[in-house]
């Protein structure tokens, strides 16, 4: 007698499937359609790929795309490197270790808009606390957020200050999973602390590195709130990223062009993150 498989377990998948289809699949397909139209709140006219053609013809849109890539790589690399160094320091048994962990992680809990507004005041070229402090020691501080050459990097620094705590926490969890036997064997072989770091810590903490790099890249590619709170993409388009450019297009009423930008941003994230994650995980398995 052949026993029929009960469909009962599939009912557990149904709520998640409904949420996925409603909140992700349907909006994604709708965005693809509206990116091919010239639309407003009441009407939509199909125009094919004209929005995409216009997107790649506009210099400020291309600049926003370039800024997005620079910003994402810069914040991702800096969070990975600094997060690992802080994690090693905060697991070394230093004085006030628990308190320092809380201090490092605290900015993660603070509102991004609040941090942006605070740093916009701190980095004011004449009245900001940073330049005032530099003036006390005889240094003429730059215009951190209003100099086209510095604005994007200044915002990236703010993003690093806010997000490095999460990267540090992930690395601390990764370091806790490493068996002390590896370090004991390295010490017996005469390895220095620096050699232990490069030959033991860095390879064995790779799963945490994959997580940090992936999350940081996704966050950097879709970053908007901290940039809008500090510079609004200025001066000019110097610190505009793709998300802020898209928002400005919506504000100006170019809904079809903005929707096409959203589709391009989605495709950009997928084209970068999926192959990178596959490659990093493959390297992890090969170890």
PLY file of the C-alpha trace (Angstrom):
ply
format ascii 1.0
element vertex 287
property float x
property float y
property float z
element edge 286
property int vertex1
property int vertex2
end_header
0.00 0.00 0.00
1.42 3.35 -1.08
1.06 6.01 1.57
0.18 9.44 0.19
2.36 12.32 1.29
0.41 14.76 3.44
0.16 18.33 2.10
0.02 19.57 5.69
3.66 20.87 5.88
3.10 23.09 2.83
0.59 25.16 4.80
3.47 26.42 6.91
5.05 27.90 3.77
1.87 29.65 2.66
2.03 32.74 4.98
5.65 33.47 3.98
4.80 32.91 0.31
1.87 35.34 0.51
4.07 37.99 2.14
6.85 37.43 -0.43
4.50 37.67 -3.40
2.61 40.69 -2.00
5.53 42.76 -0.73
8.30 41.77 -3.15
7.26 39.98 -6.32
4.23 42.13 -7.20
5.99 45.49 -6.56
9.04 44.28 -8.50
6.98 43.31 -11.55
4.99 46.55 -11.27
8.24 48.54 -11.20
9.46 46.77 -14.32
6.24 47.71 -16.11
6.15 51.34 -14.95
9.83 51.78 -15.90
8.70 51.24 -19.51
6.05 53.96 -19.30
5.65 57.69 -18.83
3.30 57.74 -15.89
1.78 59.91 -13.20
-0.64 59.11 -10.41
-3.55 58.65 -12.84
-2.26 57.61 -16.28
0.55 55.57 -17.83
1.72 55.59 -21.47
3.99 52.84 -22.75
7.24 54.25 -24.21
9.45 51.15 -24.27
13.10 51.64 -23.28
13.09 55.43 -23.62
13.49 55.93 -19.84
16.59 53.73 -19.81
18.05 55.50 -22.83
17.50 58.88 -21.16
19.01 57.61 -17.92
22.31 56.70 -19.56
22.39 60.02 -21.47
22.11 62.24 -18.38
25.59 63.15 -16.99
24.35 63.66 -13.42
22.71 60.23 -13.42
25.93 58.60 -14.58
27.83 60.57 -11.92
25.38 59.28 -9.31
26.02 55.74 -10.50
29.78 56.23 -10.22
29.46 57.80 -6.78
27.35 54.84 -5.68
30.08 52.36 -6.62
32.83 54.43 -4.96
30.75 54.93 -1.81
29.78 51.25 -1.54
33.33 49.94 -2.02
34.84 52.52 0.32
32.40 51.90 3.18
32.45 48.12 2.73
36.24 47.82 2.78
36.67 50.24 5.69
33.99 48.51 7.80
35.55 45.11 7.14
39.10 46.17 8.01
38.29 48.39 11.00
35.61 45.99 12.26
38.09 43.10 12.34
40.78 45.17 14.07
38.31 46.40 16.69
36.99 42.87 17.22
40.52 41.56 17.83
41.15 44.40 20.28
37.84 43.91 22.10
38.43 40.17 22.56
42.00 40.54 23.85
41.01 41.02 27.50
41.75 44.74 27.68
40.51 46.88 30.55
36.80 47.88 30.36
36.30 45.48 27.47
32.52 45.17 27.94
32.05 48.93 28.21
34.11 49.57 25.07
32.05 47.00 23.14
28.90 48.89 24.11
30.47 52.21 23.04
31.45 50.83 19.64
28.03 49.29 19.04
25.98 52.25 20.32
25.93 54.27 17.02
24.21 51.33 15.31
21.19 51.90 17.57
20.93 55.64 16.87
18.68 57.00 14.12
20.56 57.51 10.85
18.78 60.81 10.25
19.74 61.97 13.73
23.37 61.06 13.12
23.32 62.85 9.77
21.92 66.05 11.26
24.40 65.90 14.15
27.43 65.45 11.89
26.17 68.15 9.53
26.43 70.53 12.50
29.78 69.13 13.69
31.26 69.45 10.19
30.06 72.99 9.51
33.01 74.81 7.88
33.05 77.79 10.30
30.89 76.91 13.32
31.32 73.15 13.49
33.01 71.65 16.53
35.52 69.72 14.41
36.93 72.80 12.63
36.78 74.85 15.82
38.90 72.20 17.56
41.33 72.14 14.64
41.60 75.94 14.77
42.73 75.70 18.40
45.83 73.80 17.28
46.46 76.07 14.29
44.91 73.93 11.56
42.54 75.47 9.04
39.80 72.85 8.74
38.30 72.11 5.32
34.68 72.40 4.24
33.89 68.77 4.96
30.42 68.62 3.44
30.45 71.60 1.06
33.71 70.92 -0.78
32.95 68.84 -3.92
36.23 66.97 -3.51
35.50 65.96 0.11
31.72 65.69 0.46
31.31 62.05 -0.63
34.26 60.88 1.50
33.01 62.82 4.52
29.62 61.12 4.29
31.39 57.77 3.88
33.25 58.47 7.13
29.96 59.17 8.90
28.55 55.92 7.52
31.66 54.10 8.78
31.27 55.63 12.26
27.67 54.47 12.42
28.05 51.02 10.87
31.39 49.72 12.11
29.78 48.58 15.37
27.68 45.96 13.58
30.71 44.73 11.65
32.66 44.51 14.92
29.87 42.51 16.56
29.81 40.02 13.66
33.58 39.63 13.84
33.48 39.14 17.62
31.05 36.25 17.06
33.38 34.87 14.38
36.41 35.09 16.66
34.53 33.34 19.46
33.97 30.37 17.13
37.73 29.84 16.56
39.15 27.08 18.74
42.05 28.19 21.01
43.90 25.07 19.87
44.82 26.79 16.60
46.55 29.62 18.45
48.24 27.19 20.83
49.64 25.22 17.89
50.83 28.44 16.24
52.59 29.55 19.45
54.30 26.18 19.75
55.57 26.60 16.19
57.02 29.97 17.19
54.52 32.25 15.40
54.44 35.88 16.50
51.19 37.70 17.32
51.19 39.27 13.86
51.76 35.90 12.19
48.93 34.39 14.25
46.66 37.16 13.05
47.48 36.67 9.34
47.81 32.86 9.32
45.10 31.89 11.83
42.63 34.70 12.53
42.12 36.08 9.03
41.51 32.70 7.29
39.29 31.25 10.04
37.17 34.39 10.38
36.30 34.26 6.67
32.58 33.41 7.25
32.23 36.62 9.26
34.08 38.53 6.54
31.65 37.23 3.91
28.72 38.44 6.03
30.24 41.86 6.72
31.26 42.48 3.10
27.86 41.40 1.76
25.81 43.47 4.22
28.07 46.51 3.87
28.02 46.41 0.07
24.23 46.10 -0.05
23.88 48.95 2.44
26.35 51.12 0.54
24.76 50.54 -2.86
21.29 51.45 -1.60
22.37 54.18 0.82
20.15 57.26 0.87
19.12 58.49 4.31
22.52 59.50 5.67
23.43 61.28 2.42
20.14 63.14 2.29
20.43 64.18 5.94
23.95 65.59 5.50
24.40 66.96 1.97
21.21 66.19 -0.02
23.60 65.05 -2.74
25.45 68.35 -2.88
27.29 70.49 -3.45
25.87 70.22 -6.94
25.88 66.49 -7.65
29.21 65.81 -5.90
27.82 63.41 -3.28
24.75 62.21 -5.16
24.33 58.45 -5.20
21.85 56.55 -7.29
19.19 56.46 -4.57
19.30 60.22 -3.98
19.21 60.90 -7.74
16.15 58.66 -8.03
14.47 60.54 -5.19
15.15 63.88 -6.89
13.58 62.57 -10.10
10.47 61.59 -8.18
10.39 65.06 -6.61
10.62 66.64 -10.07
7.74 64.52 -11.36
9.81 62.28 -13.68
8.23 59.13 -12.29
9.03 56.86 -15.23
12.70 57.88 -15.27
12.92 57.44 -11.51
11.33 54.00 -11.71
13.83 53.00 -14.40
16.57 54.16 -12.03
15.13 51.90 -9.32
15.23 48.94 -11.69
18.83 49.75 -12.61
19.75 50.00 -8.92
18.09 46.63 -8.24
19.95 45.05 -11.17
23.24 46.64 -10.07
22.94 45.22 -6.56
22.02 41.77 -7.90
24.86 41.75 -10.46
27.42 42.68 -7.80
26.20 40.80 -4.74
25.21 37.43 -6.23
28.54 36.67 -8.01
30.56 38.12 -5.12
28.72 36.03 -2.52
29.14 32.91 -4.66
32.86 33.57 -5.06
33.44 34.31 -1.36
31.50 31.23 -0.27
33.42 29.10 -2.79
36.70 30.37 -1.38
35.41 29.57 2.11
34.64 25.96 1.14
38.05 25.54 -0.46
39.89 26.34 2.76
0 1
1 2
2 3
3 4
4 5
5 6
6 7
7 8
8 9
9 10
10 11
11 12
12 13
13 14
14 15
15 16
16 17
17 18
18 19
19 20
20 21
21 22
22 23
23 24
24 25
25 26
26 27
27 28
28 29
29 30
30 31
31 32
32 33
33 34
34 35
35 36
36 37
37 38
38 39
39 40
40 41
41 42
42 43
43 44
44 45
45 46
46 47
47 48
48 49
49 50
50 51
51 52
52 53
53 54
54 55
55 56
56 57
57 58
58 59
59 60
60 61
61 62
62 63
63 64
64 65
65 66
66 67
67 68
68 69
69 70
70 71
71 72
72 73
73 74
74 75
75 76
76 77
77 78
78 79
79 80
80 81
81 82
82 83
83 84
84 85
85 86
86 87
87 88
88 89
89 90
90 91
91 92
92 93
93 94
94 95
95 96
96 97
97 98
98 99
99 100
100 101
101 102
102 103
103 104
104 105
105 106
106 107
107 108
108 109
109 110
110 111
111 112
112 113
113 114
114 115
115 116
116 117
117 118
118 119
119 120
120 121
121 122
122 123
123 124
124 125
125 126
126 127
127 128
128 129
129 130
130 131
131 132
132 133
133 134
134 135
135 136
136 137
137 138
138 139
139 140
140 141
141 142
142 143
143 144
144 145
145 146
146 147
147 148
148 149
149 150
150 151
151 152
152 153
153 154
154 155
155 156
156 157
157 158
158 159
159 160
160 161
161 162
162 163
163 164
164 165
165 166
166 167
167 168
168 169
169 170
170 171
171 172
172 173
173 174
174 175
175 176
176 177
177 178
178 179
179 180
180 181
181 182
182 183
183 184
184 185
185 186
186 187
187 188
188 189
189 190
190 191
191 192
192 193
193 194
194 195
195 196
196 197
197 198
198 199
199 200
200 201
201 202
202 203
203 204
204 205
205 206
206 207
207 208
208 209
209 210
210 211
211 212
212 213
213 214
214 215
215 216
216 217
217 218
218 219
219 220
220 221
221 222
222 223
223 224
224 225
225 226
226 227
227 228
228 229
229 230
230 231
231 232
232 233
233 234
234 235
235 236
236 237
237 238
238 239
239 240
240 241
241 242
242 243
243 244
244 245
245 246
246 247
247 248
248 249
249 250
250 251
251 252
252 253
253 254
254 255
255 256
256 257
257 258
258 259
259 260
260 261
261 262
262 263
263 264
264 265
265 266
266 267
267 268
268 269
269 270
270 271
271 272
272 273
273 274
274 275
275 276
276 277
277 278
278 279
279 280
280 281
281 282
282 283
283 284
284 285
285 286
